[in-house]
């Protein structure tokens, strides 16, 4: 299965790409996808506990299964004034 990952703001800068597609096994969850992202982009590890995730434009509050063609957006915390 392929899942599209979209990076935003400082996570996009750190990853060096706005998006990528990852292959995951059948039955994979959002947690499995995130582990693959952090494996491929260890520089994003610092965002692990603070970024928000949205699956197909719905914010996640728990681990859920992913399907082929899903889009997982990784959104870092924002600040400013």
C-alpha positions as CSV (number, residue, x, y, z in Angstrom):
1,X,0.0,0.0,0.0
2,X,1.1,3.5,-0.6
3,X,0.4,6.4,1.8
4,X,1.3,10.0,0.9
5,X,3.0,12.0,3.6
6,X,2.7,15.8,3.5
7,X,5.1,18.0,5.5
8,X,4.3,21.6,6.5
9,X,6.3,24.6,7.7
10,X,9.5,23.8,9.6
11,X,9.0,20.0,9.1
12,X,9.0,20.6,5.4
13,X,12.2,22.6,5.7
14,X,13.8,19.9,7.8
15,X,12.7,17.1,5.5
16,X,13.8,19.0,2.4
17,X,10.7,17.8,0.5
18,X,7.0,18.9,0.7
19,X,5.7,15.3,0.4
20,X,6.6,11.7,-0.2
21,X,5.0,8.4,-0.8
22,X,5.8,5.5,1.5
23,X,5.1,1.8,1.1
24,X,3.5,0.2,4.1
25,X,2.2,-3.3,4.7
26,X,-1.5,-4.2,4.6
27,X,-3.0,-3.6,8.0
28,X,-0.6,-0.8,8.9
29,X,-1.6,2.0,11.2
30,X,-0.8,5.7,11.4
31,X,1.8,4.8,14.1
32,X,3.5,2.4,11.6
33,X,3.6,5.1,9.0
34,X,5.0,7.6,11.4
35,X,7.8,5.2,12.4
36,X,8.7,4.8,8.8
37,X,8.8,8.6,8.3
38,X,11.1,9.0,11.4
39,X,13.3,6.1,10.1
40,X,13.7,7.8,6.7
41,X,14.1,11.3,8.2
42,X,15.8,11.1,11.6
43,X,16.1,14.9,11.6
44,X,12.4,15.1,12.2
45,X,12.6,13.1,15.4
46,X,12.5,16.4,17.4
47,X,8.9,16.9,16.3
48,X,7.7,13.5,17.4
49,X,6.0,14.6,20.6
50,X,4.8,18.0,19.4
51,X,3.5,17.7,15.8
52,X,-0.1,17.1,14.9
53,X,-1.2,14.5,12.4
54,X,-4.2,14.6,10.1
55,X,-5.3,11.6,8.1
56,X,-7.3,12.6,4.9
57,X,-7.7,16.1,6.4
58,X,-9.1,14.9,9.8
59,X,-7.0,15.5,12.9
60,X,-6.0,12.3,14.7
61,X,-6.5,11.7,18.4
62,X,-5.7,8.0,18.3
63,X,-3.9,5.4,16.2
64,X,-6.0,4.2,13.3
65,X,-5.5,1.9,10.3
66,X,-4.4,3.4,7.0
67,X,-5.6,2.4,3.5
68,X,-4.0,2.5,0.1
69,X,-4.0,6.1,-1.2
70,X,-4.5,7.8,2.2
71,X,-2.8,11.1,2.9
72,X,-1.1,11.7,6.3
73,X,-0.2,15.4,7.0
74,X,2.4,16.2,9.6
75,X,1.9,19.7,11.1
76,X,4.5,21.1,13.5
77,X,3.5,23.5,16.3
78,X,3.0,27.1,15.4
79,X,4.1,30.1,17.3
80,X,4.2,33.8,16.7
81,X,2.3,36.8,17.7
